[in-house]
Structures are given as C-alpha cells and as structure tokens.
Amino acid sequence: MSERVKYTIEKTPKETLQRWYYLMALGRALDEKAPNYLKQALGWSYHAPYAGHDGIQLAIGQVFDKNTDHLFPYYRDMLTVISAGLTAEEIILNGISKATDIAGGGRHMSNHFAKPEWHIHNVSSATGNHTLHAAGVARAIKKYNIAGIAISSQGESSMSEGFVYEAINGASNEKLPVIFVIQDNRFGISVPKKDQTANLHAADNFRGFKNLKIFKCDGKNVFEAMNTMAEAKNYVQQNQMPALVHASVVRIGSHSNSDDQLLYRDDNELHCIKASDPFLRFKKIMIAAGRFSEDELKKIDEDIKAEVSKAHKAALKAPDPTPESINNHIIPEPYISVKYPEGLHDGQGTKKKLIAALNETLKAEFRLNPDAYIWGQDVAHKEKGGVFNVTKGMQQEFGKERVFNAPIAEDYIVGTANGMSRFDDKIRLVIEGAEFADYFWPAMEQFVELTHEYWRTNGQYSPNVTIRLASGGYIGGGLYHSQTTEGALTTFPGIRVVYPSFADDAAGLLRTSIRSKGPTLFLEPKALYNDPKAEAAFPDDFEVPFGKARIRRPGRDITIITYGNTTHMCLEAAVRLAKETGKEAEVIDLRSLIPLDKVTILNSLKKTNRVLVVHEDKVFSGFGGEIAALIADEAFEFLDAPVKRVGSTFTPVGFNRILEKAILPNIEKIYKAALDLIAY
C-alpha cells in the first residue's frame, strides 16, 4: 500500500468525489423510500436500513471488480451493491419482489440483493452463513490462479455464529484470498455488543489466527474506509491470504421495519448517532474544503430524485411472479443415461464388493473430469481413505489439489462446497459430509442452503455437489454410528436422495450423481461395504438414472418396497415365504428416494394388491410413511389389505448388540409382517 496514493479530500479527483456522492445520495434516497412501499402495501415488507454504514459500504462496492471478484453482501448492504453497480430499478424490483428481480424473481426475501452474472451472490437470511460460501469460492479462485478475491460482508453480531469461526479458521488454514468485512454498529437487532462478545471489537476474537491480517477503520469516514478496503484487497491479492476488515459504524434507524429501537435506545444515544451521520459529514466536508458548492450537490440530488422516480414507475409496471412458476427451478435436470435408461445391465463384468465399486467409480470419474474434487475428514492421509477407506488411493493418483482433508467441521465441509461450486459450472464436487451420517447434523444449515439455491436464485445457480454419507446400523455402533437420517433429509425440496443396496447400483448412482448438475445426497449402507451379499458383477461404465426403482425379485402375491440394508433381508424373507407358504413376494429396491419411482410402485401394487414397506429407519416419521401415504392417495382401490410397515422402534439405536437387535428390523420381523399381511 505504501506505493499507492491514499484518498484524501484534497487529493481525490473531483470526478471521483462526484461519483461517490452520487452513489451515496442514491443509496440514501432508496433507503429512505423503501418503508413507503410497505405503507402503501406494495411490498418491501423486510427492509434493514443501512444509514450510518455509508463509508464502508461505498468502499466495498468500489473495490469490487465484477470481472474477477465475488461479492457476498448481507441484507443491510444496499449501498454496497449500488456502489458495485446495481441500478435504482434493480434495487426496487428486489424490494417489491417482482418477477424481473435479478436476485431471484421475487422468490427470496426483500433486501437480499444480488446479481449473479456479476458474481454478486444471492445469500441466505441466516446471518453470517455466506462466510463459508465466500471461503469456498476463494478456494476455487486460488486453485484456478485467478487475480480476483472473495468479499464477505456482515454485521458484528454474526461473528458469534459457529460457522463464521469455521470459515475464518478454514480460510486462514488454506490461505484463501478472501476479505471478511465486519460492519460493527454495536447491535444485533436489540442485543448490544457486550452481550455478544467480551472484546470491544469482534475482530479481536480472531487475533490468534495465523495467516489472517486484521484491519480496523472508521467505517463512517469515507476516505478511511476507502483506504482500508483498498489496502486490504491489495494485501489479499499480493499475499494470497485472508484479511478481516473491522469497520466501526452506527445504525441510525431501527434494525428493520419490524423493529422499534425506541424500546431499547434512549434519546441521547439516538441524538449522538444522528449527529455522526456519515453521509451528512461527507457532504459538509466537501463543501467546507471547497471541492463542491451547495448548488452543485443540489443538482446531483435533483437528478437522483428524477432517477428514483423513473425507476419506481418502471418497477411498478414490471410483472409479478405467477402462481404456476413455483414448480420451476426446484432442481436442475440430471445427467441422462443413453446406454442404461432403466438402470439395468446384463450382469457382465467383474464381480465387486460395494466398497470397491464406490472407490473405482470415484477414480474413473476423476480421470474423466479434471475439474472434480473431493474432501472430507480423513479422506486423504497416506494410505487412509476415510474411516472406511472408500477414497483409498485417490490422493496418490490425483494429488493434494483435488483430494484433501477437511477440518472436523461439517458446516465448513458442506458450506465451502456450495461456495467453490459457484466459481464455474464445470466443477463437480464430492464431499464426505461427515465421518458417519449421524455426525452430519452440524451441517444442516448448509445442507438447507444447498437445497434452496436453485429455487431462490430462480434457476441462476445450483451447487454441483454430491454429499456422501456412511449410513445405517448393523455394525454395533450405537448412538452416532448406527442411526439413519433419510427420514429427516428427504423433507427438503431441491435435492436428490439415493440409497443403493448392491455394488452395481452404488457405482451407477454415484456416476450419475457426479455427472449431474445440482446437489445429490448419496447414502451408503456401511454395513454392506464388504458384505458378500451386496457384491455384483456389472459393466465398468454402468449408470443408474435417478427415480428408477429396480425389481429385485418378481412376485404376484405381495409387494415389498425397500432400500439399503433391508433390501437383502427382504429378499431372504421372500425366499423363505415362497418355500414355506408358496406365496411369491415382489421385492422392489427403490434405489432412489427423491425422485421416487411411483410408476413401478403402483404397477406392482395393481398386480399384488398387498404392500409391505420396509426400511431401517424408524417406522414413526420414517420415509416409509410417505410411501404409505402415496399408496393410500393414488392406489387405494387396488388394496386388499392395509399398508403395513416394518422399521426400527421409535428409539435411538443402542450400542449393545442385544439392544440393536431389538430395535432394528430383521428377516424374522419382515417375514412375520408379510405373513400377517397375506393372511389379512
């Protein structure tokens, strides 16, 4: 920064000062106009005024380069995005949730500004959530050797969030080119900063982080903010390391239009805050320094008034989103298999265990696509390849740039995948979301983000991420090592969920998952990794489309619908049923839970008129309840007996094998349920 010219009121070119004033005045005009839309029932039901944050927001937008950088603004960053180039009309379209809103076509909350084509990202309402995404895209910027940086902007209270810590910790460890900007207005809605952290500055909570440079500035002072942001960007680009910019600001208005700060701030405090208004101070200093006359600034104000009026009229005429559009852009179209449209093969090929099928498919896809990456806990240390060795040998073949370990931070694993995928649509990411599916819960917020992205951006972005999770029991693992999670995770639109039970389907579904756009949750029955029952011979290029169930055993007397570990139990129960009663059970292996193959289910039921739904998960609130409801709704007239379900008891899975056996389904339980159903 020493060779750079610092901005001052005397040395800054007049045309630059004029542009800054124009942007600040435009921002204030829109910031003050926004509440009127709600009063007139036109929209903008959520507005977080930025007044008091003017200096730092102007600076963020001015240092941002839409050609190389990626910007993650938060809900108070109106001036930031205006400074970065958004127009008054684009701001209003977002505020009143019009179909032509470039952020998301009215799908996301107002005051969530974005312009994806400029790398200004549509972020979550969960404060600080996007720090992980900024770290992720910064990883891609570094790996692809681009000159740009990522910028994450947020309030100081968001620094209390665990995933913010994870993002900054990970960025400092990986030496990522990202600036985390903290706009410190001393309040988290009504909660004062003293209730958030013991430090006067939230940035000081991170002083011990290696490779992280901390900058502090008066975010109300335009020149100090500009100089600090320029210095921070220069440092990040030159050193390829993260920086944290702590900007002290004031919040002149209430937190939002649903908040009343008079309930927790006294008149003296509010008077002092208004007296330190950054915009008015900037205006006065330019006049006092003789850089502009009052008439010159008044002319700019008048031009802005006309511009806002024109933008307002245009926005009101813009179309609203239609009710029919809600089903658009839930998840991108997947990779379509031409050679294996039904996900079936002739049995030719080498017989493999399920774990070998996964390992070899991963390697094959990584050879095919040089833009494929994988990370997670323990996935890439010497000869180790995850706790089950599914990724064994991958780092040796593809290198540390593409196969690497992650911290024990599930939020970071998933959140940075979301971010890295934003860099380029050709990138395909595979992550071990947790060592075991039971440990995935800390990442749930980032999981939800993955599922929302395509819909809330109106089809402009979807993360190309396959989340692998070792799932299920039958290993004597007990709590956190033997639970099943699909009952909860299938409740979110916007993600595919697959659960193979044989080696061939594991390979075929993994290949399709990696090649497809959009996120897929890939659940692996870990008890079957090395079980001979799950072995299969199949072609090396085998593919399984999403939403295609597989009839593992044809039958005429009863349909058994299953997936995962219980598929093999159902097959054994069906053999026993035929041997002991002469009744033939048709066993359907779903393979894909979302999308679900309704056609195969209903066609089988029309033939057998009886159905038993079996899965490892709990019966109460398990995925089988949705299948039962589907059958009751669409095939009730074909039923000769009630829909029956077999699954786990409504308890956690115990560690002692006696407890595990009592809790989880088994062949005997399935066989007895089938007998009861046939006898009905």
Buried (B, 14 or more C-beta within 10 A) or exposed (E): EEEEEBBEBEEBEEEEBBBBBBBBBBBBBBBEBBBEBBEEEBBBBBBBBBBBBBBBBBBBBBBBBBEEBBBBBBBBBBBBBBBBBBBBBBBBBBBBBBBBBBBBBBBBBBBBBBBBEBBBBBBBEBBBBBBBBBBBBBBBBBBEEBEBBBBBBBBBBBBBBEBBBBBBBBBBBBBBBBBBBBBBBBBBBBBEBEEBBEBEBBBBBBEEBEBBBBBBBBBBBBBBBBBBBBBBBBBBBEEBBBBBBBBBBBBBBBBBBEBEBEEBBEEEEBEEBBEBBBBEBBBEBBBEEEBBEEEBBEEBBEEBEEBBEEBBEBBBEBEBBEEEBEEBBBBBEBBEBEEBEEBBBEEEBEEBBBBBBBBBBBBBBBEEBEBBBBBBBBBBEEEBBBBBBBBBBBBEEBEEEBBBBBBBBBBBBBBBBBBBBBBEEEBBBBBBBBBBBBBBBBBBBBBBBBBBBBBBBBBBBBBBBBBBBBBBBBBBBBEBBBBBBBBBBBEBEBBBBBBBBBBBBBBBBBBBBBBBBBBBBBBBBBBBBBBEBBBBBBBEBBBBBBBBBBBBBEBEBBBBBBBBBBBBBBBBBBBBBBEEBEBBBBBBBBBBBBBBBBEBBBBBBEBBBBBBBBBBBBBEEBBBBBBBEBBEEEBEEBBEBEBBBBBBEEEBBBBEEEBBEEBBBBBEBBBEBBBEBBEE
